[in-house]
Amino acid sequence: MIKKKVVILYDEQFDNLKKGEFFEGLISDIFYSQRYHISERVNFTGMEIDLIANHKDRINEKIYIECKARDNLSSTCLLYTSPSP
């Protein structure tokens, strides 16, 4: 089995905030290329969602995205919810 890994190289001058903004922008670009309208840093009562992606063609499809850049990712870090009918 071939293992796959994506490595993101940041500018060494980036602090954690800059790294987070860079990673959110990357994820936003990926979803945008798949025909999603992206809202960034949406505030709800007592919390903030990094990105909300609404599909441009499938009206009922909405994805809430919390971006976390990690060195290692486990299956417990991933959550997929299918769109409501």
Long-range contacts (C-beta under 8 A, 24 or more apart in sequence): 8-69, 19-69, 20-67, 20-69, 23-67, 23-69, 24-50, 24-51, 24-67, 27-51, 27-65, 27-67, 31-63, 31-65, 36-63, 58-83, 60-84, 60-85
